[in-house]
Amino acid sequence: MASQNRSRLYHAVCRECPSEQVFESADAADAFVTRHVEETAHTALAERVD
Ligand SMILES: [Zn+2]
């Protein structure tokens, strides 16, 4: 696959509550995850959406 023109989205989601959000950069998604984990001690993760 040589197609790299699609915008990349990052989906940050918590496994322990309904909190989730979509970001346009990995840094923003990571920041959301880090902050959510610090604030709630939940288990959250960020994954790329292709
Ligand atoms: Zn949560």
mmCIF file of the protein (N, C-alpha, C, O) and its ligand, coordinates in Angstrom:
data_MODEL
# 
_entry.id   MODEL 
# 
loop_
_entity.id 
_entity.type 
_entity.pdbx_number_of_molecules 
1 polymer     1 
2 non-polymer 1 
# 
_entity_poly.entity_id                      1 
_entity_poly.type                           'polypeptide(L)' 
_entity_poly.nstd_linkage                   no 
_entity_poly.nstd_monomer                   no 
_entity_poly.pdbx_seq_one_letter_code       MASQNRSRLYHAVCRECPSEQVFESADAADAFVTRHVEETAHTALAERVD 
_entity_poly.pdbx_seq_one_letter_code_can   MASQNRSRLYHAVCRECPSEQVFESADAADAFVTRHVEETAHTALAERVD 
_entity_poly.pdbx_strand_id                 A 
# 
loop_
_entity_poly_seq.entity_id 
_entity_poly_seq.num 
_entity_poly_seq.mon_id 
_entity_poly_seq.hetero 
1 1  MET n 
1 2  ALA n 
1 3  SER n 
1 4  GLN n 
1 5  ASN n 
1 6  ARG n 
1 7  SER n 
1 8  ARG n 
1 9  LEU n 
1 10 TYR n 
1 11 HIS n 
1 12 ALA n 
1 13 VAL n 
1 14 CYS n 
1 15 ARG n 
1 16 GLU n 
1 17 CYS n 
1 18 PRO n 
1 19 SER n 
1 20 GLU n 
1 21 GLN n 
1 22 VAL n 
1 23 PHE n 
1 24 GLU n 
1 25 SER n 
1 26 ALA n 
1 27 ASP n 
1 28 ALA n 
1 29 ALA n 
1 30 ASP n 
1 31 ALA n 
1 32 PHE n 
1 33 VAL n 
1 34 THR n 
1 35 ARG n 
1 36 HIS n 
1 37 VAL n 
1 38 GLU n 
1 39 GLU n 
1 40 THR n 
1 41 ALA n 
1 42 HIS n 
1 43 THR n 
1 44 ALA n 
1 45 LEU n 
1 46 ALA n 
1 47 GLU n 
1 48 ARG n 
1 49 VAL n 
1 50 ASP n 
# 
loop_
_struct_asym.id 
_struct_asym.entity_id 
A 1 
B 2 
# 
loop_
_chem_comp.id 
_chem_comp.type 
_chem_comp.mon_nstd_flag 
ALA 'L-peptide linking' y 
ARG 'L-peptide linking' y 
ASN 'L-peptide linking' y 
ASP 'L-peptide linking' y 
CYS 'L-peptide linking' y 
GLN 'L-peptide linking' y 
GLU 'L-peptide linking' y 
HIS 'L-peptide linking' y 
LEU 'L-peptide linking' y 
MET 'L-peptide linking' y 
PHE 'L-peptide linking' y 
PRO 'L-peptide linking' y 
SER 'L-peptide linking' y 
THR 'L-peptide linking' y 
TYR 'L-peptide linking' y 
VAL 'L-peptide linking' y 
ZN  non-polymer         . 
# 
_pdbx_entity_nonpoly.entity_id   2 
_pdbx_entity_nonpoly.name        ? 
_pdbx_entity_nonpoly.comp_id     ZN 
# 
_pdbx_nonpoly_scheme.asym_id         B 
_pdbx_nonpoly_scheme.entity_id       2 
_pdbx_nonpoly_scheme.mon_id          ZN 
_pdbx_nonpoly_scheme.ndb_seq_num     1 
_pdbx_nonpoly_scheme.pdb_seq_num     101 
_pdbx_nonpoly_scheme.auth_seq_num    101 
_pdbx_nonpoly_scheme.pdb_mon_id      ZN 
_pdbx_nonpoly_scheme.auth_mon_id     ZN 
_pdbx_nonpoly_scheme.pdb_strand_id   A 
_pdbx_nonpoly_scheme.pdb_ins_code    . 
# 
loop_
_atom_site.group_PDB 
_atom_site.id 
_atom_site.type_symbol 
_atom_site.label_atom_id 
_atom_site.label_alt_id 
_atom_site.label_comp_id 
_atom_site.label_asym_id 
_atom_site.label_entity_id 
_atom_site.label_seq_id 
_atom_site.pdbx_PDB_ins_code 
_atom_site.Cartn_x 
_atom_site.Cartn_y 
_atom_site.Cartn_z 
_atom_site.occupancy 
_atom_site.B_iso_or_equiv 
_atom_site.pdbx_formal_charge 
_atom_site.auth_seq_id 
_atom_site.auth_comp_id 
_atom_site.auth_asym_id 
_atom_site.auth_atom_id 
_atom_site.pdbx_PDB_model_num 
ATOM   1   N  N  . MET A 1 1  ? 0.840   -1.197 0.000  1.00 0.00 ? 1   MET A N  1 
ATOM   2   C  CA . MET A 1 1  ? 0.000   0.000  0.000  1.00 0.00 ? 1   MET A CA 1 
ATOM   3   C  C  . MET A 1 1  ? 0.878   1.251  0.000  1.00 0.00 ? 1   MET A C  1 
ATOM   4   O  O  . MET A 1 1  ? 1.653   1.459  0.933  1.00 0.00 ? 1   MET A O  1 
ATOM   5   N  N  . ALA A 1 2  ? 0.768   2.061  -1.005 1.00 0.00 ? 2   ALA A N  1 
ATOM   6   C  CA . ALA A 1 2  ? 1.583   3.264  -1.083 1.00 0.00 ? 2   ALA A CA 1 
ATOM   7   C  C  . ALA A 1 2  ? 0.781   4.514  -0.754 1.00 0.00 ? 2   ALA A C  1 
ATOM   8   O  O  . ALA A 1 2  ? 1.318   5.621  -0.764 1.00 0.00 ? 2   ALA A O  1 
ATOM   9   N  N  . SER A 1 3  ? -0.473  4.343  -0.469 1.00 0.00 ? 3   SER A N  1 
ATOM   10  C  CA . SER A 1 3  ? -1.328  5.501  -0.194 1.00 0.00 ? 3   SER A CA 1 
ATOM   11  C  C  . SER A 1 3  ? -1.051  6.075  1.185  1.00 0.00 ? 3   SER A C  1 
ATOM   12  O  O  . SER A 1 3  ? -1.309  5.427  2.199  1.00 0.00 ? 3   SER A O  1 
ATOM   13  N  N  . GLN A 1 4  ? -0.529  7.283  1.218  1.00 0.00 ? 4   GLN A N  1 
ATOM   14  C  CA . GLN A 1 4  ? -0.240  7.924  2.494  1.00 0.00 ? 4   GLN A CA 1 
ATOM   15  C  C  . GLN A 1 4  ? -0.884  9.303  2.572  1.00 0.00 ? 4   GLN A C  1 
ATOM   16  O  O  . GLN A 1 4  ? -0.467  10.148 3.365  1.00 0.00 ? 4   GLN A O  1 
ATOM   17  N  N  . ASN A 1 5  ? -1.885  9.523  1.760  1.00 0.00 ? 5   ASN A N  1 
ATOM   18  C  CA . ASN A 1 5  ? -2.510  10.837 1.731  1.00 0.00 ? 5   ASN A CA 1 
ATOM   19  C  C  . ASN A 1 5  ? -3.655  10.978 2.720  1.00 0.00 ? 5   ASN A C  1 
ATOM   20  O  O  . ASN A 1 5  ? -4.137  12.082 2.973  1.00 0.00 ? 5   ASN A O  1 
ATOM   21  N  N  . ARG A 1 6  ? -4.081  9.872  3.268  1.00 0.00 ? 6   ARG A N  1 
ATOM   22  C  CA . ARG A 1 6  ? -5.186  9.956  4.222  1.00 0.00 ? 6   ARG A CA 1 
ATOM   23  C  C  . ARG A 1 6  ? -4.718  10.607 5.520  1.00 0.00 ? 6   ARG A C  1 
ATOM   24  O  O  . ARG A 1 6  ? -3.593  10.383 5.967  1.00 0.00 ? 6   ARG A O  1 
ATOM   25  N  N  . SER A 1 7  ? -5.564  11.388 6.099  1.00 0.00 ? 7   SER A N  1 
ATOM   26  C  CA . SER A 1 7  ? -5.232  11.956 7.404  1.00 0.00 ? 7   SER A CA 1 
ATOM   27  C  C  . SER A 1 7  ? -5.289  10.836 8.433  1.00 0.00 ? 7   SER A C  1 
ATOM   28  O  O  . SER A 1 7  ? -6.102  9.916  8.345  1.00 0.00 ? 7   SER A O  1 
ATOM   29  N  N  . ARG A 1 8  ? -4.409  10.946 9.396  1.00 0.00 ? 8   ARG A N  1 
ATOM   30  C  CA . ARG A 1 8  ? -4.374  9.931  10.445 1.00 0.00 ? 8   ARG A CA 1 
ATOM   31  C  C  . ARG A 1 8  ? -5.128  10.434 11.662 1.00 0.00 ? 8   ARG A C  1 
ATOM   32  O  O  . ARG A 1 8  ? -4.967  11.572 12.103 1.00 0.00 ? 8   ARG A O  1 
ATOM   33  N  N  . LEU A 1 9  ? -5.943  9.560  12.179 1.00 0.00 ? 9   LEU A N  1 
ATOM   34  C  CA . LEU A 1 9  ? -6.688  9.896  13.387 1.00 0.00 ? 9   LEU A CA 1 
ATOM   35  C  C  . LEU A 1 9  ? -6.275  8.953  14.503 1.00 0.00 ? 9   LEU A C  1 
ATOM   36  O  O  . LEU A 1 9  ? -5.914  7.799  14.271 1.00 0.00 ? 9   LEU A O  1 
ATOM   37  N  N  . TYR A 1 10 ? -6.339  9.466  15.694 1.00 0.00 ? 10  TYR A N  1 
ATOM   38  C  CA . TYR A 1 10 ? -5.980  8.673  16.862 1.00 0.00 ? 10  TYR A CA 1 
ATOM   39  C  C  . TYR A 1 10 ? -7.163  8.655  17.821 1.00 0.00 ? 10  TYR A C  1 
ATOM   40  O  O  . TYR A 1 10 ? -7.690  9.695  18.214 1.00 0.00 ? 10  TYR A O  1 
ATOM   41  N  N  . HIS A 1 11 ? -7.550  7.473  18.175 1.00 0.00 ? 11  HIS A N  1 
ATOM   42  C  CA . HIS A 1 11 ? -8.715  7.296  19.033 1.00 0.00 ? 11  HIS A CA 1 
ATOM   43  C  C  . HIS A 1 11 ? -8.231  6.985  20.441 1.00 0.00 ? 11  HIS A C  1 
ATOM   44  O  O  . HIS A 1 11 ? -7.628  5.939  20.683 1.00 0.00 ? 11  HIS A O  1 
ATOM   45  N  N  . ALA A 1 12 ? -8.496  7.893  21.360 1.00 0.00 ? 12  ALA A N  1 
ATOM   46  C  CA . ALA A 1 12 ? -8.151  7.658  22.754 1.00 0.00 ? 12  ALA A CA 1 
ATOM   47  C  C  . ALA A 1 12 ? -9.413  7.200  23.469 1.00 0.00 ? 12  ALA A C  1 
ATOM   48  O  O  . ALA A 1 12 ? -10.453 7.856  23.405 1.00 0.00 ? 12  ALA A O  1 
ATOM   49  N  N  . VAL A 1 13 ? -9.306  6.067  24.149 1.00 0.00 ? 13  VAL A N  1 
ATOM   50  C  CA . VAL A 1 13 ? -10.492 5.499  24.786 1.00 0.00 ? 13  VAL A CA 1 
ATOM   51  C  C  . VAL A 1 13 ? -10.124 4.917  26.140 1.00 0.00 ? 13  VAL A C  1 
ATOM   52  O  O  . VAL A 1 13 ? -9.037  4.371  26.336 1.00 0.00 ? 13  VAL A O  1 
ATOM   53  N  N  . CYS A 1 14 ? -11.059 5.049  27.062 1.00 0.00 ? 14  CYS A N  1 
ATOM   54  C  CA . CYS A 1 14 ? -10.863 4.484  28.386 1.00 0.00 ? 14  CYS A CA 1 
ATOM   55  C  C  . CYS A 1 14 ? -11.595 3.153  28.461 1.00 0.00 ? 14  CYS A C  1 
ATOM   56  O  O  . CYS A 1 14 ? -12.695 3.000  27.929 1.00 0.00 ? 14  CYS A O  1 
ATOM   57  N  N  . ARG A 1 15 ? -10.972 2.202  29.123 1.00 0.00 ? 15  ARG A N  1 
ATOM   58  C  CA . ARG A 1 15 ? -11.597 0.883  29.249 1.00 0.00 ? 15  ARG A CA 1 
ATOM   59  C  C  . ARG A 1 15 ? -12.498 0.786  30.469 1.00 0.00 ? 15  ARG A C  1 
ATOM   60  O  O  . ARG A 1 15 ? -13.212 -0.201 30.646 1.00 0.00 ? 15  ARG A O  1 
ATOM   61  N  N  . GLU A 1 16 ? -12.462 1.795  31.293 1.00 0.00 ? 16  GLU A N  1 
ATOM   62  C  CA . GLU A 1 16 ? -13.206 1.690  32.555 1.00 0.00 ? 16  GLU A CA 1 
ATOM   63  C  C  . GLU A 1 16 ? -14.338 2.695  32.695 1.00 0.00 ? 16  GLU A C  1 
ATOM   64  O  O  . GLU A 1 16 ? -15.071 2.664  33.683 1.00 0.00 ? 16  GLU A O  1 
ATOM   65  N  N  . CYS A 1 17 ? -14.490 3.578  31.729 1.00 0.00 ? 17  CYS A N  1 
ATOM   66  C  CA . CYS A 1 17 ? -15.622 4.504  31.721 1.00 0.00 ? 17  CYS A CA 1 
ATOM   67  C  C  . CYS A 1 17 ? -15.868 4.902  30.273 1.00 0.00 ? 17  CYS A C  1 
ATOM   68  O  O  . CYS A 1 17 ? -15.052 4.593  29.405 1.00 0.00 ? 17  CYS A O  1 
ATOM   69  N  N  . PRO A 1 18 ? -16.978 5.581  29.996 1.00 0.00 ? 18  PRO A N  1 
ATOM   70  C  CA . PRO A 1 18 ? -17.327 5.884  28.594 1.00 0.00 ? 18  PRO A CA 1 
ATOM   71  C  C  . PRO A 1 18 ? -16.493 6.988  27.974 1.00 0.00 ? 18  PRO A C  1 
ATOM   72  O  O  . PRO A 1 18 ? -16.800 7.432  26.868 1.00 0.00 ? 18  PRO A O  1 
ATOM   73  N  N  . SER A 1 19 ? -15.447 7.447  28.647 1.00 0.00 ? 19  SER A N  1 
ATOM   74  C  CA . SER A 1 19 ? -14.667 8.555  28.131 1.00 0.00 ? 19  SER A CA 1 
ATOM   75  C  C  . SER A 1 19 ? -13.880 8.153  26.887 1.00 0.00 ? 19  SER A C  1 
ATOM   76  O  O  . SER A 1 19 ? -13.141 7.168  26.907 1.00 0.00 ? 19  SER A O  1 
ATOM   77  N  N  . GLU A 1 20 ? -14.039 8.915  25.808 1.00 0.00 ? 20  GLU A N  1 
ATOM   78  C  CA . GLU A 1 20 ? -13.267 8.666  24.597 1.00 0.00 ? 20  GLU A CA 1 
ATOM   79  C  C  . GLU A 1 20 ? -13.256 9.925  23.750 1.00 0.00 ? 20  GLU A C  1 
ATOM   80  O  O  . GLU A 1 20 ? -14.152 10.764 23.842 1.00 0.00 ? 20  GLU A O  1 
ATOM   81  N  N  . GLN A 1 21 ? -12.233 10.042 22.928 1.00 0.00 ? 21  GLN A N  1 
ATOM   82  C  CA . GLN A 1 21 ? -12.119 11.220 22.085 1.00 0.00 ? 21  GLN A CA 1 
ATOM   83  C  C  . GLN A 1 21 ? -11.208 10.897 20.909 1.00 0.00 ? 21  GLN A C  1 
ATOM   84  O  O  . GLN A 1 21 ? -10.320 10.051 21.012 1.00 0.00 ? 21  GLN A O  1 
ATOM   85  N  N  . VAL A 1 22 ? -11.435 11.575 19.799 1.00 0.00 ? 22  VAL A N  1 
ATOM   86  C  CA . VAL A 1 22 ? -10.616 11.373 18.609 1.00 0.00 ? 22  VAL A CA 1 
ATOM   87  C  C  . VAL A 1 22 ? -9.724  12.594 18.407 1.00 0.00 ? 22  VAL A C  1 
ATOM   88  O  O  . VAL A 1 22 ? -10.179 13.734 18.510 1.00 0.00 ? 22  VAL A O  1 
ATOM   89  N  N  . PHE A 1 23 ? -8.453  12.340 18.120 1.00 0.00 ? 23  PHE A N  1 
ATOM   90  C  CA . PHE A 1 23 ? -7.481  13.415 17.923 1.00 0.00 ? 23  PHE A CA 1 
ATOM   91  C  C  . PHE A 1 23 ? -6.810  13.263 16.573 1.00 0.00 ? 23  PHE A C  1 
ATOM   92  O  O  . PHE A 1 23 ? -6.832  12.194 15.963 1.00 0.00 ? 23  PHE A O  1 
ATOM   93  N  N  . GLU A 1 24 ? -6.212  14.356 16.120 1.00 0.00 ? 24  GLU A N  1 
ATOM   94  C  CA . GLU A 1 24 ? -5.526  14.327 14.831 1.00 0.00 ? 24  GLU A CA 1 
ATOM   95  C  C  . GLU A 1 24 ? -4.027  14.131 14.987 1.00 0.00 ? 24  GLU A C  1 
ATOM   96  O  O  . GLU A 1 24 ? -3.298  14.136 13.995 1.00 0.00 ? 24  GLU A O  1 
ATOM   97  N  N  . SER A 1 25 ? -3.561  13.962 16.198 1.00 0.00 ? 25  SER A N  1 
ATOM   98  C  CA . SER A 1 25 ? -2.143  13.689 16.387 1.00 0.00 ? 25  SER A CA 1 
ATOM   99  C  C  . SER A 1 25 ? -1.955  12.714 17.539 1.00 0.00 ? 25  SER A C  1 
ATOM   100 O  O  . SER A 1 25 ? -2.749  12.675 18.479 1.00 0.00 ? 25  SER A O  1 
ATOM   101 N  N  . ALA A 1 26 ? -0.892  11.932 17.445 1.00 0.00 ? 26  ALA A N  1 
ATOM   102 C  CA . ALA A 1 26 ? -0.605  10.964 18.489 1.00 0.00 ? 26  ALA A CA 1 
ATOM   103 C  C  . ALA A 1 26 ? -0.273  11.674 19.795 1.00 0.00 ? 26  ALA A C  1 
ATOM   104 O  O  . ALA A 1 26 ? -0.622  11.197 20.874 1.00 0.00 ? 26  ALA A O  1 
ATOM   105 N  N  . ASP A 1 27 ? 0.401   12.811 19.692 1.00 0.00 ? 27  ASP A N  1 
ATOM   106 C  CA . ASP A 1 27 ? 0.763   13.544 20.906 1.00 0.00 ? 27  ASP A CA 1 
ATOM   107 C  C  . ASP A 1 27 ? -0.484  13.983 21.674 1.00 0.00 ? 27  ASP A C  1 
ATOM   108 O  O  . ASP A 1 27 ? -0.537  13.875 22.899 1.00 0.00 ? 27  ASP A O  1 
ATOM   109 N  N  . ALA A 1 28 ? -1.481  14.475 20.947 1.00 0.00 ? 28  ALA A N  1 
ATOM   110 C  CA . ALA A 1 28 ? -2.705  14.929 21.607 1.00 0.00 ? 28  ALA A CA 1 
ATOM   111 C  C  . ALA A 1 28 ? -3.431  13.758 22.241 1.00 0.00 ? 28  ALA A C  1 
ATOM   112 O  O  . ALA A 1 28 ? -3.950  13.870 23.352 1.00 0.00 ? 28  ALA A O  1 
ATOM   113 N  N  . ALA A 1 29 ? -3.470  12.641 21.542 1.00 0.00 ? 29  ALA A N  1 
ATOM   114 C  CA . ALA A 1 29 ? -4.134  11.458 22.091 1.00 0.00 ? 29  ALA A CA 1 
ATOM   115 C  C  . ALA A 1 29 ? -3.395  10.954 23.325 1.00 0.00 ? 29  ALA A C  1 
ATOM   116 O  O  . ALA A 1 29 ? -4.016  10.587 24.323 1.00 0.00 ? 29  ALA A O  1 
ATOM   117 N  N  . ASP A 1 30 ? -2.070  10.939 23.251 1.00 0.00 ? 30  ASP A N  1 
ATOM   118 C  CA . ASP A 1 30 ? -1.276  10.503 24.406 1.00 0.00 ? 30  ASP A CA 1 
ATOM   119 C  C  . ASP A 1 30 ? -1.491  11.434 25.600 1.00 0.00 ? 30  ASP A C  1 
ATOM   120 O  O  . ASP A 1 30 ? -1.566  10.984 26.744 1.00 0.00 ? 30  ASP A O  1 
ATOM   121 N  N  . ALA A 1 31 ? -1.587  12.723 25.324 1.00 0.00 ? 31  ALA A N  1 
ATOM   122 C  CA . ALA A 1 31 ? -1.797  13.685 26.407 1.00 0.00 ? 31  ALA A CA 1 
ATOM   123 C  C  . ALA A 1 31 ? -3.139  13.442 27.080 1.00 0.00 ? 31  ALA A C  1 
ATOM   124 O  O  . ALA A 1 31 ? -3.254  13.519 28.303 1.00 0.00 ? 31  ALA A O  1 
ATOM   125 N  N  . PHE A 1 32 ? -4.149  13.151 26.276 1.00 0.00 ? 32  PHE A N  1 
ATOM   126 C  CA . PHE A 1 32 ? -5.469  12.852 26.834 1.00 0.00 ? 32  PHE A CA 1 
ATOM   127 C  C  . PHE A 1 32 ? -5.405  11.612 27.716 1.00 0.00 ? 32  PHE A C  1 
ATOM   128 O  O  . PHE A 1 32 ? -5.938  11.599 28.826 1.00 0.00 ? 32  PHE A O  1 
ATOM   129 N  N  . VAL A 1 33 ? -4.748  10.572 27.211 1.00 0.00 ? 33  VAL A N  1 
ATOM   130 C  CA . VAL A 1 33 ? -4.630  9.316  27.970 1.00 0.00 ? 33  VAL A CA 1 
ATOM   131 C  C  . VAL A 1 33 ? -3.876  9.548  29.270 1.00 0.00 ? 33  VAL A C  1 
ATOM   132 O  O  . VAL A 1 33 ? -4.309  9.108  30.335 1.00 0.00 ? 33  VAL A O  1 
ATOM   133 N  N  . THR A 1 34 ? -2.744  10.242 29.176 1.00 0.00 ? 34  THR A N  1 
ATOM   134 C  CA . THR A 1 34 ? -1.936  10.489 30.370 1.00 0.00 ? 34  THR A CA 1 
ATOM   135 C  C  . THR A 1 34 ? -2.722  11.262 31.417 1.00 0.00 ? 34  THR A C  1 
ATOM   136 O  O  . THR A 1 34 ? -2.693  10.926 32.601 1.00 0.00 ? 34  THR A O  1 
ATOM   137 N  N  . ARG A 1 35 ? -3.422  12.299 30.977 1.00 0.00 ? 35  ARG A N  1 
ATOM   138 C  CA . ARG A 1 35 ? -4.180  13.111 31.920 1.00 0.00 ? 35  ARG A CA 1 
ATOM   139 C  C  . ARG A 1 35 ? -5.324  12.307 32.530 1.00 0.00 ? 35  ARG A C  1 
ATOM   140 O  O  . ARG A 1 35 ? -5.580  12.400 33.731 1.00 0.00 ? 35  ARG A O  1 
ATOM   141 N  N  . HIS A 1 36 ? -6.001  11.530 31.714 1.00 0.00 ? 36  HIS A N  1 
ATOM   142 C  CA . HIS A 1 36 ? -7.129  10.747 32.222 1.00 0.00 ? 36  HIS A CA 1 
ATOM   143 C  C  . HIS A 1 36 ? -6.643  9.721  33.245 1.00 0.00 ? 36  HIS A C  1 
ATOM   144 O  O  . HIS A 1 36 ? -7.280  9.521  34.279 1.00 0.00 ? 36  HIS A O  1 
ATOM   145 N  N  . VAL A 1 37 ? -5.540  9.087  32.961 1.00 0.00 ? 37  VAL A N  1 
ATOM   146 C  CA . VAL A 1 37 ? -4.995  8.092  33.889 1.00 0.00 ? 37  VAL A CA 1 
ATOM   147 C  C  . VAL A 1 37 ? -4.591  8.762  35.199 1.00 0.00 ? 37  VAL A C  1 
ATOM   148 O  O  . VAL A 1 37 ? -4.835  8.228  36.281 1.00 0.00 ? 37  VAL A O  1 
ATOM   149 N  N  . GLU A 1 38 ? -3.972  9.936  35.090 1.00 0.00 ? 38  GLU A N  1 
ATOM   150 C  CA . GLU A 1 38 ? -3.560  10.644 36.306 1.00 0.00 ? 38  GLU A CA 1 
ATOM   151 C  C  . GLU A 1 38 ? -4.762  11.081 37.129 1.00 0.00 ? 38  GLU A C  1 
ATOM   152 O  O  . GLU A 1 38 ? -4.740  11.021 38.358 1.00 0.00 ? 38  GLU A O  1 
ATOM   153 N  N  . GLU A 1 39 ? -5.809  11.520 36.444 1.00 0.00 ? 39  GLU A N  1 
ATOM   154 C  CA . GLU A 1 39 ? -6.962  12.062 37.161 1.00 0.00 ? 39  GLU A CA 1 
ATOM   155 C  C  . GLU A 1 39 ? -7.867  10.982 37.729 1.00 0.00 ? 39  GLU A C  1 
ATOM   156 O  O  . GLU A 1 39 ? -8.488  11.191 38.771 1.00 0.00 ? 39  GLU A O  1 
ATOM   157 N  N  . THR A 1 40 ? -7.957  9.835  37.073 1.00 0.00 ? 40  THR A N  1 
ATOM   158 C  CA . THR A 1 40 ? -8.959  8.842  37.462 1.00 0.00 ? 40  THR A CA 1 
ATOM   159 C  C  . THR A 1 40 ? -8.369  7.497  37.853 1.00 0.00 ? 40  THR A C  1 
ATOM   160 O  O  . THR A 1 40 ? -9.065  6.672  38.445 1.00 0.00 ? 40  THR A O  1 
ATOM   161 N  N  . ALA A 1 41 ? -7.091  7.257  37.534 1.00 0.00 ? 41  ALA A N  1 
ATOM   162 C  CA . ALA A 1 41 ? -6.466  5.950  37.749 1.00 0.00 ? 41  ALA A CA 1 
ATOM   163 C  C  . ALA A 1 41 ? -7.151  4.863  36.934 1.00 0.00 ? 41  ALA A C  1 
ATOM   164 O  O  . ALA A 1 41 ? -7.070  3.679  37.263 1.00 0.00 ? 41  ALA A O  1 
ATOM   165 N  N  . HIS A 1 42 ? -7.827  5.280  35.868 1.00 0.00 ? 42  HIS A N  1 
ATOM   166 C  CA . HIS A 1 42 ? -8.436  4.302  34.944 1.00 0.00 ? 42  HIS A CA 1 
ATOM   167 C  C  . HIS A 1 42 ? -7.378  3.747  34.009 1.00 0.00 ? 42  HIS A C  1 
ATOM   168 O  O  . HIS A 1 42 ? -6.241  4.217  33.982 1.00 0.00 ? 42  HIS A O  1 
ATOM   169 N  N  . THR A 1 43 ? -7.770  2.745  33.248 1.00 0.00 ? 43  THR A N  1 
ATOM   170 C  CA . THR A 1 43 ? -6.899  2.205  32.216 1.00 0.00 ? 43  THR A CA 1 
ATOM   171 C  C  . THR A 1 43 ? -7.373  2.741  30.859 1.00 0.00 ? 43  THR A C  1 
ATOM   172 O  O  . THR A 1 43 ? -8.429  2.355  30.359 1.00 0.00 ? 43  THR A O  1 
ATOM   173 N  N  . ALA A 1 44 ? -6.581  3.624  30.286 1.00 0.00 ? 44  ALA A N  1 
ATOM   174 C  CA . ALA A 1 44 ? -6.936  4.216  28.993 1.00 0.00 ? 44  ALA A CA 1 
ATOM   175 C  C  . ALA A 1 44 ? -5.813  3.953  27.998 1.00 0.00 ? 44  ALA A C  1 
ATOM   176 O  O  . ALA A 1 44 ? -4.671  3.703  28.384 1.00 0.00 ? 44  ALA A O  1 
ATOM   177 N  N  . LEU A 1 45 ? -6.149  4.012  26.730 1.00 0.00 ? 45  LEU A N  1 
ATOM   178 C  CA . LEU A 1 45 ? -5.136  3.797  25.700 1.00 0.00 ? 45  LEU A CA 1 
ATOM   179 C  C  . LEU A 1 45 ? -5.496  4.584  24.448 1.00 0.00 ? 45  LEU A C  1 
ATOM   180 O  O  . LEU A 1 45 ? -6.647  4.964  24.236 1.00 0.00 ? 45  LEU A O  1 
ATOM   181 N  N  . ALA A 1 46 ? -4.484  4.814  23.631 1.00 0.00 ? 46  ALA A N  1 
ATOM   182 C  CA . ALA A 1 46 ? -4.682  5.507  22.368 1.00 0.00 ? 46  ALA A CA 1 
ATOM   183 C  C  . ALA A 1 46 ? -4.317  4.560  21.232 1.00 0.00 ? 46  ALA A C  1 
ATOM   184 O  O  . ALA A 1 46 ? -3.303  3.865  21.301 1.00 0.00 ? 46  ALA A O  1 
ATOM   185 N  N  . GLU A 1 47 ? -5.131  4.534  20.200 1.00 0.00 ? 47  GLU A N  1 
ATOM   186 C  CA . GLU A 1 47 ? -4.848  3.673  19.054 1.00 0.00 ? 47  GLU A CA 1 
ATOM   187 C  C  . GLU A 1 47 ? -5.047  4.454  17.775 1.00 0.00 ? 47  GLU A C  1 
ATOM   188 O  O  . GLU A 1 47 ? -5.889  5.350  17.705 1.00 0.00 ? 47  GLU A O  1 
ATOM   189 N  N  . ARG A 1 48 ? -4.265  4.110  16.762 1.00 0.00 ? 48  ARG A N  1 
ATOM   190 C  CA . ARG A 1 48 ? -4.386  4.809  15.490 1.00 0.00 ? 48  ARG A CA 1 
ATOM   191 C  C  . ARG A 1 48 ? -5.579  4.265  14.712 1.00 0.00 ? 48  ARG A C  1 
ATOM   192 O  O  . ARG A 1 48 ? -5.847  3.063  14.706 1.00 0.00 ? 48  ARG A O  1 
ATOM   193 N  N  . VAL A 1 49 ? -6.276  5.168  14.067 1.00 0.00 ? 49  VAL A N  1 
ATOM   194 C  CA . VAL A 1 49 ? -7.398  4.782  13.235 1.00 0.00 ? 49  VAL A CA 1 
ATOM   195 C  C  . VAL A 1 49 ? -7.002  5.009  11.789 1.00 0.00 ? 49  VAL A C  1 
ATOM   196 O  O  . VAL A 1 49 ? -6.693  6.137  11.406 1.00 0.00 ? 49  VAL A O  1 
ATOM   197 N  N  . ASP A 1 50 ? -7.004  3.968  10.982 1.00 0.00 ? 50  ASP A N  1 
ATOM   198 C  CA . ASP A 1 50 ? -6.621  4.098  9.582  1.00 0.00 ? 50  ASP A CA 1 
ATOM   199 C  C  . ASP A 1 50 ? -7.830  4.255  8.679  1.00 0.00 ? 50  ASP A C  1 
ATOM   200 O  O  . ASP A 1 50 ? -7.682  4.378  7.463  1.00 0.00 ? 50  ASP A O  1 
HETATM 201 ZN ZN . ZN  B 2 .  ? -11.982 6.488  32.473 1.00 0.00 2 101 ZN  A ZN 1 
# 
